[in-house]
C-alpha cells in the first residue's frame, strides 16, 4: 500500500503546479476576508481537505470497480487499454485542441458549478468543506489520470491510499496560494503547461507497461492471478 501512496503523492506534487494554474483563481476568490485570522486558516484548510476527501471517495469507488475487474481476470488487458485511451485523449486535447467530453459529463459539471456558486454566495464555515468537495468533482485531466491509476490496483485500500495521497500532494502549493496569494509567474506556468502532456503520456505508458507483466519491479511487476473459485467435489 505504501507504494501506491508514494506514487499518488508524487503525482499530486507534480499536479499541484497545474492545480495552481487551473484552480488558483477559485482558491484566491474564496470569501475569507471577513473572517478572523484563525477562521481564515480553518476555512482554507477545510476547503483543501474537502478536495482530498472527494479524491479519497473516488479512490474508494474506482478501487471497488478495479477490484471487480481484477476478480474477473481482465486487469492486465484493462491496464493496457486504459493507457492507450489516455494517450489518445491526451493527443486529441493537447495537440489537436479537441476535448472529448460526453454530454452527460458536461451536464454533471454544470450541476457542480451551480452548487459551488450557491456555496460561495452564503459562505458558512462548513461550506468551505463542501466547496472543496465539489471542486474535486470538476473536470481535470490529471484527476482523470489519477483515477485511471486507481483502477489499476488490485487491493481496494491501495486505490483509496493512492487517491488520498494524490490529493495530499496538491496541498502545499494550494495552501500557500490560498494563504499568501502567491502567483506563479506567467513564464513558469507556460513551461508547466508544456510539460503536462508529457507527464500524462508518461503515466499512460506506465499503465501499459504494468499490464504487459514484464517482471520489472515497480514499473511492470508480474500481476497476481485473480482468485479462482473453489472447486467442490460434492
C-alpha positions in Angstrom: 0.0 0.0 0.0 2.9 2.3 0.7 4.0 2.0 -2.9 0.6 3.3 -4.1 0.7 6.1 -1.6 4.2 7.2 -2.8 3.1 7.1 -6.4 0.0 9.1 -5.6 1.8 11.8 -3.6 4.4 12.2 -6.4 1.7 12.6 -9.0 0.0 15.1 -6.7 3.1 17.2 -6.2 3.7 17.4 -9.9 0.0 18.1 -10.5 0.0 20.9 -7.9 1.5 23.3 -10.3 -1.2 22.5 -12.8 -3.8 23.0 -10.0 -2.4 26.4 -9.2 -3.0 27.5 -12.8 -6.4 25.9 -13.2 -7.9 26.2 -9.7 -5.9 29.1 -8.4 -8.4 31.8 -9.3 -11.1 29.9 -7.3 -8.7 29.5 -4.3 -7.9 33.2 -4.4 -11.6 34.1 -4.7 -12.6 32.2 -1.5 -14.7 34.6 0.6 -12.5 34.5 3.7 -11.5 38.2 4.1 -14.4 38.9 6.5 -13.1 36.2 8.9 -10.6 36.4 11.7 -7.1 35.1 11.0 -7.7 31.7 12.7 -11.0 31.3 11.0 -9.4 32.2 7.6 -6.8 29.4 8.2 -9.5 27.0 9.2 -11.6 27.9 6.1 -8.7 27.4 3.8 -7.8 24.1 5.4 -11.4 22.9 5.2 -11.6 23.8 1.5 -8.5 21.8 0.7 -9.5 19.0 3.0 -12.7 18.8 1.0 -10.8 18.1 -2.2 -8.8 15.4 -0.6 -12.0 13.8 0.8 -13.5 13.8 -2.7 -10.4 12.2 -4.2 -10.4 9.6 -1.5 -14.1 8.7 -2.1 -13.3 8.5 -5.8 -10.5 6.1 -4.9 -12.9 4.0 -2.9 -15.4 3.9 -5.8 -13.0 3.2 -8.6 -10.9 0.8 -6.3 -14.1 -1.2 -5.9 -14.6 -1.2 -9.7 -10.9 -2.1 -10.2 -11.2 -5.0 -7.7 -14.2 -6.3 -9.8 -12.0 -6.1 -12.9 -9.2 -8.0 -11.1 -11.5 -10.8 -9.9 -12.9 -11.1 -13.4 -9.4 -11.7 -14.6 -9.3 -8.7 -17.0 -6.9 -6.4 -15.1 -3.9 -6.9 -17.3 -5.8 -6.0 -20.5 -7.7 -3.3 -18.8 -4.5 -1.6 -17.7 -3.1 -1.7 -21.3 -6.4 -0.4 -22.7 -6.6 2.5 -20.2 -3.0 3.5 -21.0 -3.8 3.6 -24.8 -7.1 5.5 -24.2 -5.3 8.1 -22.1 -2.6 8.5 -24.7 -5.2 9.1 -27.4 -7.3 11.5 -25.3 -4.1 13.5 -24.4 -3.1 13.7 -28.0 -6.6 14.9 -29.0 -6.7 17.5 -26.3 -3.1 18.9 -26.2 -2.1 18.5 -29.8 -5.3 18.7 -31.8 -7.2 21.0 -29.3 -10.2 18.7 -29.3 -11.6 17.8 -25.9 -13.8 14.7 -25.8 -16.4 15.3 -23.2 -19.7 13.3 -23.2 -22.9 15.3 -22.9 -23.8 13.6 -19.6 -20.4 14.7 -18.1 -20.9 18.3 -19.2 -24.4 18.3 -17.6 -22.9 16.9 -14.4 -20.2 19.5 -14.3 -22.8 22.2 -14.8 -24.7 20.9 -11.7 -21.5 21.0 -9.7 -20.7 24.6 -10.8 -24.2 25.7 -9.7 -23.7 24.1 -6.3 -20.4 25.8 -5.9 -21.9 29.2 -6.9 -24.6 28.8 -4.2 -22.0 27.9 -1.6 -19.9 30.9 -2.4 -22.9 33.2 -2.0 -23.6 32.2 1.5 -20.3 31.1 3.0 -20.5 29.5 6.4 -17.5 27.7 7.9 -18.7 24.2 6.9 -19.5 25.4 3.4 -15.8 25.6 2.7 -15.5 21.9 3.2 -18.4 21.3 0.9 -17.0 23.8 -1.6 -13.7 21.8 -1.7 -15.5 18.5 -2.1 -17.5 20.0 -5.0 -14.3 21.3 -6.5 -12.8 17.8 -6.5 -15.5 16.8 -9.0 -14.7 19.5 -11.6 -13.1 18.4 -14.9 -9.4 17.9 -14.6 -7.2 15.8 -16.8 -4.7 14.9 -14.1 -7.5 13.8 -11.7 -8.8 11.6 -14.5 -5.2 10.2 -14.8 -5.1 9.5 -11.1 -8.5 7.7 -11.3 -7.1 5.6 -14.1 -4.2 4.7 -11.9 -6.5 3.8 -9.0 -8.5 1.5 -11.4 -5.3 -0.5 -12.0 -4.9 -1.5 -8.3 -5.8 -5.0 -7.1 -6.5 -4.0 -3.5 -9.3 -1.6 -2.5 -7.2 0.1 0.2 -4.4 0.8 -2.3 -6.8 2.7 -4.5 -8.0 4.8 -1.6 -4.4 5.4 -0.5 -3.3 6.4 -4.0 -6.1 9.0 -4.4 -5.8 10.3 -0.9 -2.0 10.7 -1.4 -2.6 12.4 -4.7 -4.9 15.0 -3.1 -2.4 15.4 -0.2 0.4 16.1 -2.8 -1.5 19.1 -4.1 -2.0 20.6 -0.7 1.3 22.5 -0.2 1.0 24.7 -3.3 -2.7 25.2 -2.9 -2.4 26.1 0.8 0.4 28.6 0.1 -1.6 30.1 -2.7 -4.7 30.5 -0.6 -2.8 31.9 2.4 -0.5 34.3 0.7 -2.0 34.9 -2.7 1.3 33.8 -4.3 1.1 33.9 -8.1 3.3 31.8 -10.2 5.0 33.8 -13.0 3.4 33.5 -16.4 6.6 32.1 -17.9 6.7 29.4 -15.3 3.0 28.5 -15.8 3.7 28.2 -19.6 6.6 25.9 -19.0 4.4 23.7 -16.7 1.6 23.7 -19.2 4.0 22.5 -21.9 5.2 19.7 -19.6 1.7 18.4 -18.6 1.0 16.3 -21.8 4.4 14.6 -21.4 3.6 13.8 -17.7 0.2 12.4 -18.8 1.9 10.4 -21.6 4.5 9.0 -19.1 1.8 7.8 -16.7 -0.1 6.3 -19.6 3.0 4.4 -20.7 3.4 3.1 -17.2 -0.1 1.8 -17.2 0.6 0.0 -20.5 3.9 -1.4 -19.1 2.1 -2.5 -15.9 -0.3 -4.6 -18.0 2.5 -6.2 -20.0 3.7 -8.2 -17.0 7.4 -7.8 -17.9 8.6 -8.6 -14.4 10.3 -5.2 -13.9 10.0 -4.2 -10.2 7.8 -1.1 -9.5 7.4 -0.5 -13.3 5.9 -3.7 -14.7 5.6 -6.2 -11.9 4.0 -9.6 -12.6 0.3 -9.2 -11.7 -1.0 -11.8 -9.3 -3.6 -14.1 -10.8 -7.2 -13.4 -10.0 -8.5 -15.8 -7.3 -10.2 -18.8 -8.7 -13.5 -20.1 -7.4 -13.2 -23.1 -5.1 -14.0 -26.4 -6.8 -16.4 -28.6 -4.8 -16.1 -32.3 -5.0 -19.7 -32.9 -3.8 
